[in-house]
Amino acid sequence: MNPSTAQARVIVDELVRNTVSHVVLCPGSRNAPLSIALYDAAASGRLQLHVRIDERGAAFLALGIAARTGRPAAVVCTSGTAAANFHPAVLEADRAGVPLIVLTADRPPELRSAGASQVINQYELYGDAVRYFDELAVAERRAGQNSYWRSQICRAWNAAYGEWRCGPVHLNIPFREPLVPDLDDDGEWYESLEGRPDGERWTELPDFGALPSFVVPSARHGLVIACDTGAQAASEWAEQHGWPVVSETGGLGLSGATAMSSGAWLLGVEEFISRHRPEQVLCLGRPTVFRQVQKVLSDPEVEVLLVRPDSDWPAPAHNVRQVGQWFAEPTKPADPEWLASWQRADAAASQAVSTALAAEPWPSGVRVATELVDALPEGALLVVGSSNPTRDVALAGRLRPDVLVHRNRGVAGIDGTVSTAIGAATVHRAPSYALLGDLTFLHDASGLLTGPAEQLPDLTIVVLNDDGGGIFSLLEQGAPEHSASFERVFGTPHGADLGALCAGYRVPHVVAETVEEFRAALRPAPGLRVVEVRVDRAQHRNLHARLKSAVAEAVGTV
């Protein structure tokens, strides 16, 4: 057995022993030893192998799998720019706390120094975005390496998953030729390549689930905000202690009598917040979507208690009072009239939004999100893209505690969202949906490319197509005084034919022109499909203004 084959087989075996059950592989020459070892492991039923030709999409596919399962997934590529294309997903995994094991093949040192083809500097390629980096020594024909290889896999797995804050890790693995098994490979090596008995890890790691640190709420007028995590836990705590709870995903994942489905609207009404300024805000995760959330957290009269799994905490005004890994019992009972006032405002706002939307022509972003959330089957997964979709879902104001939500809000980019959705849907056991903008969809259209041997999830991708960057029409750039530059540098119309694009990938596509057609298109069906809804980007700003005005009027006397 040649050294590269031996090393690759041991690495794959120890990954499996460390509970890695999904590996995404990109084809290449230098990573051939790992490719063959992974194929053999998949053929014997030890892991599920997913093959993709686009490294950027492959890494996001692995990220989607890891985010949905909560367990480390691995992604493997050859050397050179292939490894560089993993970087966006590594950054997202870092900020979102997703356990990702990145294995990049490399040329051995003597080829790098000779200026060999397909060589870049892969040493610490992803900088401080990874929890752990190591470059394995080049495999050699000598004893003592089996334990070294297995030990390093255990170190990487532990850094990705075994501590409070999950995240990506990177192993760079130089391989010397031969890169494929010898024709007369009899399995002989200088020592046993077996792992521990009974499929155990080479190194059993201690339980890092030690008692967490706690924040201690102490206000009678408090508010819970669930941001990129913890909607269910926030709902349970809030209902138990009588605090209103809002979420950056609207009502998705929230439950209980204290859940405010219209929280995203209420926080944006200045007159309401001036009368309902909380003494303390218990914030779970990192706020990324709404400026009104950032404004409340930046209020010098509001004490912020932040629940985060590590010491890296967001602080919009650098005024966070406490940071902990969980929340304790409050030291004071909540004021029941405080909660009742929020509940009355929430009911009034919900009714105002529903009435106003019913009077608006079909379609609009908020109306599409509302119809989609209403149509989701129990237990469905909804992957929400950045920009307008994540806002539209929150503003839809629907309580759906029975729906699972995933958003790439680590760095809140549009990169790889199609691939992320496919990865998450692949391991979800119920129908899955995604709501994306057209630019997000086009940015990762190659994620639709799936070989005939690959698993296809039951995933309906809804594309809200406003022919460009509709989110900017809601920001300062969309104000009338910037109209001269807006369309060219912010609106960025593309005129792409999404149906023709989907046809090229052999993915079913339909345009839903009426609300009845949209509802019909959302009925659960097997396989991957795209539902396109075309909206007028010019109406976004005015629609949001009308809805906000309706909410402000409805809660004006609360």
N, C-alpha and C positions, 0 to 999 in steps of 0.2 A: 504494500500500500504506500502510495506517495504521501509526502507530508501535508500537502494542501487538502487532499481527500480526507486524511485522518483528522485534521483540525476541523474541517467543515462538519464532518459527521458527529464529532464530539460536541461542537457548539450547538447544533440542532437538537441533539439528544438532551443536552442540559437545559436548553430553552423549554422543551416539552416538560422536563421534570420541574421546572419553575412555573408551571401552569400556563405557559404561553400556548394558546390554542389556535390563534389566527396570525398568519404571516402574509404580508403583501410583498410580492417579488416583482422586480423590474428586470427584463432580460439584459444580459451583457456578457462580455467575455471574462473579465477579471473576476467577476463574482460567480463564475461557473461552478466552482466547488460547492458553494452554498446552494446554488440553484439545484444541482443534482441531489444533494443531501435533503433539501426541502421536498423535492418531488418524491423521493423515496419515503420520507416520513408521512407525507400526505397519502401516498398510495397504500400505506399500511394502516391508515386511519388514526395516526397519532396527532395530526393537526389538520387544520383547514388552510389550504393554500389559495391565495388570490393573486392572479398575474395581471399586471397592467403595463402598458408600454410608456406611459407618461409618468415620470418620477414625481412631479408636483402633485398630480392627481392621486398617485399611489400613496403618497404620504398622508394626504387628507383622507383617503379611504381608510387607512389604518387608524387615523385619529378618530374618525367616526365610529369605527368598531370599538376602540378602546373607551371612548366617551360613553357609549351606550352600555357596554358590558361592565365598565368600571375596573377592568383588568388590563394589564399590559398587552399591547399588540406590537408586533415587530414589522419593520419595513426594511427591505434589502435592495441595494443597487450596486452597480459597478462604479468604477472610479471616474474622476473628472467632473464635468458639469452635471452629470447625473446626481452626484451628491449635493451639489449646490442647489438643485431644484427641490430638495427636501426642506430647505431652510424656512420657507413661509410656514409650513406645517409645524416645524420644530418651535418656531416663535409662538404660534397659537397654542401648542401643547404646553409650553412654558407658562404663559400667562393664564391659561385656563386650568392648569393643573391636571393635565391628561397624561396617563402613563404610557409613554411611547419608547420603544427600544429601536434605535436606528443603527443598522449595521451597514457600513460602507466598505466595499472592497477597495483595495489600493494596490499600486505597483510596489514592489519591494524597494528599499532605499537605493540600491545600485542602479535601478532603472530611473528613479526620480532624478538623481543627480546627473544622469546621462541625457536628460531632456526627452525622455520617451513620450510617445503619443498618449493622449488622454490623461495627462498628469496635471493636477493642481495641488496646492498645499492643503491637504485635508486634516492636518493636525489642528485640533481644537477649532474646526471649521465653523461651528455654531456658537463660538464664544461662550458667554456666560448664560446662554439660553438653556443649557443642559445642566441637569443635576450632577452628572458624572461623565467624564471622558477618559478613555484609555485607548492607546494604540497597542494592539497585541504584537508581541514579538513574532517575527516570521517563523513559521513552523520549520523544524529541523528533524533530521533523522537521529534522534536520541531519546533516551528515557527521561521521565520526569515532567512531561508536558501535559499529560492528560489532566492531572490535578490542577495545573496552572490554568488551562483553558476553562475547565469547569468552574474554578474559583472565580474567574473574572466574569463569567456569565452571572453567577450568583451576586457578585458585587453590583453589576449593572441592574439586575432585576430589583435588588433591594433599594437602590437609589431611585428607581422609577416608581416604586410602589410601596416599599416597606416602611416609609416614614409618613408623618402627617401630611406633608405636601407632595402629592404625586407630580410627575412631570417627565420630560424626555431625557433620555440618556443616549450617548453616542459611543460606539465601539468602531474604531477604524482598523480594518484587518488586511494587512498586506499579504498577498499570495504570490508565491513563485510558481513558475511552470514546473511540471505539468499541472494543468488546471482541471483535468478530467481524470477519472479513475484509470489505472493501468489496465490494459487488456487482460493481463494475467493476474489481476488483483485477487489474492487469496486471503485478504484480511489480516495478514500478519503485520505486527508492529513491534517496536522494541519493548513494549510493556502492554499490559491490559488497557484497553480503551473503555472498559466498562465503567459505569457510574456506580453510585451507592446501591445496595440491595433494595429490592421492592420499589424501585422507581423513585426513591427519595432524592432530594436535592443534595448536591455535593456539600454545601454549607447550609445548615439549618440556621435561620436567622432568628434573633429574639423578637418578641412581640413588641413592636413599637407603638402599640395602641395604649400608651400610658395615659393616666388621667389627664384630661386637657385642662388648659387654663380657662377661666370663666370671666365674662363680663357680668356686672351686677346692676340691673336696672333699679332705679329708685324714684321714679316719677309717677305721679297720679295721672298726668296728661302725657301719654307716650304714643309713639307711632312705630310700627315695624315696617321696614322696607326690605323686601327680598329682591336681590339684584340678579347676579349671575348664578345663584345657587340657593338651595334651601327653601323653596316655596312651601313644601309640605311641612317641614319642621317649623317654619315661621308660622304657618297657619295653626298648627297644634299649640304652640306656645302662646300665640296671641289669643286664641279662643279660651285657653285655660286661665289667662290672666286679664282678659278684658281690654286688650289693646287693639285698636284697628290695625289691619295689615294690608299693605298694597304691594304690588309686584311690578317689575319692569316687563313682565310678560302678560300684564293685564290680569285676567282671571285664570289663566292656564296654570294648573298645579295648585291654586289656592282653594281652600275649603273652609267651611265653618261660618258661624254667624258674624264673626268679626272681619271677614274677608270683604274688601272693597273692590268690586269689579271695575269701578270707574276711577280708581285711584290716579291713573295717569292724567285724567282730565282734571280732577279735583286739585292736584298739586300745581296745576298750571293756572288756576284762578287766584289771582293775587288777593282779591278781597276776601275770599274764603280762607286762605292760609293766614291772612292777617288776623282773622278771628279764631283760627284753629291752629295756632302755632304750637307745636308740641314742645314740652320741656325737654324731652329726650327722644332721640331716634335710635332704635335698635336696628342696625343695618347689617344684613347678611350678604357677604360677597362684595363685588366691586361694581358700582354704578357706571354704566357706559352709554345709556340710550338717551335719557331725557334730561334736558337742561333744568327742568323744574325740580328734578330730584337733586341735582347738584346744588341748586339754589337753596333748598331746604337744609342740606347737609352743610352748607357754607354759612348759614345764618349764625351770627355770633351769640344769639339768644338761645340757640338749640344745642344741647349737649349730645354728642355723637358717641354711641357705643358700637363698636365694629366687631363682627364675628368673622374671622378669617382663619384658615388652617395653618398659616405661617406668619412670619414676622414682616412680610412685605404687605403693607396696608395702604389703601388709597385714602387721601385726605384732601378733599377739594380746597379747604381753607387752612389746612395744616392745624386743625383744631380738634382732632379726635381725642376724646377723653379717656376711653378704655379700648383695648384690643384684647380679644380672647378667642379661643378656639370653640367655645360654646357659650350658651347663656344660662345664667343661674336664676333662681327664684327671685322675683322682685322684692324689695324691702318694704314697699308700700302698696296698698290695694289701689287698683285703678278707680278713677271717678266714673261711675256708670253713666252719668249724663254726658260726659265727654264722648264715650263710645256711641251713645244713642244719637248724638248730634252728627257724628260721622256717618252713621247708618242712614239717617234721614237724607243727608246730602248725597250719599251714594245712590239711594233709590231715586232721588230727583234727577241726578245727573244721568243715570242709566235710561230713565224714561225720556229725557230730553234728547239724548243721542239717538235712541231708537226712532223717536218721532221725526227728528230732523233727517235722518238717513232715509226714512221711508218716503220723504218728499223729494229726495235727490234722484236724478236720473241714473240708471244703471249704465256702465259700472263706475265704481270709484274704488280706490285702494282700501279704505276702511270698510266699505260694503262687501268687497270680495273677501276680506279677512273675516268679517262677521259670518258670512255664508259658509266659509270654509270651516271655521271653528264649530259652528252649529252642526255641520254635517259629519264631523269626525266620529268614527265608531268608538265605542268604549274601549279603552286600552290602546288607542292608536298612538303612534309616534308622529310628532310634527317637528320637522326641521325648519327653522325660520332663518332666512337670509338677513344680512345686514341692510342698512339704509332704510328705505320706506317699509318693507315687510315687517321688520321687528317692531316698528312703531305702530303700524296698522293693526297688528295682532293685539298689542297692548291696548290700543284705543278702541278696539272692538267691544271691550267690556263684557266678556262672557266668562262666567265661572265654569271651568271644566277641570275639576280635580282628578278626573279619570283619564286625562290626556298627559302623555309624556312629551316634554319639549327639549329640543337641543338647539342651541345657538352658538356659533363660533364668535364668542364675545371676548376671548382672550386679548386679541389685538383688533377685533371688530372689523376685519377686512372682508373683502368679497372673494378672496382666493379660495379655490378648491371646494366651494360649497356644494356643488353637484356631487363631487366625489365623497364629501363628508356625509351627505344625505344617503348615498348608496351604501356606504360602509355601515352607518348606523342602522339603516333598514335591513341590511343583510343579517344582522344578529337580533333583530326585533321579531317577536313571535306573533305580532298582530299587524294589520294593515298600516302602512306608513305613508306619510304625506310630506311635501316640502312646499314652502311658499317663498319664491325668489323673485327678485326684480330681473328685468331683461339683461342689464349689464352683468349682474352676478351670474346669470345663466350662461351668457356668451363667454364670460371670462374663463369658465371651466367646462365649456361644451365638450371637450375631449373626455371628460368624465363619463359621458354616455357610451364611450367605446368599450365594449365588453366582448371578449372572445367567446366563441361558441362553447368552449369547455368551462366557462366561468359561471358562477351562481348569480342569477338575477333575482333581486328582491321584489316583493310586491310594494312598489313605490309609485305614487302619483305626484309628479312635480307640477305645481301650479306656477306659471310664469306670468307675473303682472307686467305686461309689456307697454311701457309708455314711451318707447323709442328714445331712450337716453337716461340721463342722470336726474330722475325726478326728485330725488332727495334735496338737491340743491335749490329747487324752487321754494322749499320751506325754510331755507336759511337766508342769511343776509344777502348772499349772492343773487337770490331770486327777487329782491326788491325791484320795483319799477325803475329806479334810477340807475340800475346796472343792466338794463335790458340790451344795450348795444353789444356788450361782451358776452352776455349770458349764454346764448344758444351755441356759440362756437366753442367756448372753453369750459362751460359747465354742463349745459344741456346735452352736448355731444350726441346728436341724433346719428343713428347708424343705418336705419332702413333695412336691417337684416330680415331675411325670410326664415323664421324659426321652423316653419313646417318643412321647408326644403332641407334645412340643416338636420332636423330629426330624421327625415327620410334617408339622408346619407348615412346616418348611424343605425338605420332600421329600427327606430324607436317610434311607436305609435304616437300620433300627435293630433289634437283637435283644437279648434278655436271655438270658445264658448261666447257667443254673441249676446245671448239673453240669460237672465238669471235662471230660467228653467233649464236651459242647456247646460249651464254651469253645475247646477244641482245634479243633473243626470250624469255628468262627467265625473262627479266625485264619488259615485257609488263604488264600493270596493270591487276591485278586479285584480286578477293575477298579473304579475309581470311589471315591467317598467313602462311608464307612459307619461306624456307631457300634455298638460291642459293649458292653453294660452288664453289670457284675457287681455284685450287691448283697451287701454284707457288713454284719455287725453291728459297729457302732462300739464297742460296750461291750467287745469282746474284744481290742481292740488292745493295751492296756497289759499284760494278763496274758499274751498270746501272746509279746510281746517279752521279758517277764521269763522265761518258760519257755525260750525259745530262748537267751537270754543265759546262763542257768544251765546249759543243756546244753553250750554252748561252753566255759564256764569249767571244768566238770568234765572235759571231753575234753582240754583243754590243761593241766590242772593239774599234770601230771608232766613236761611237755615242758621 
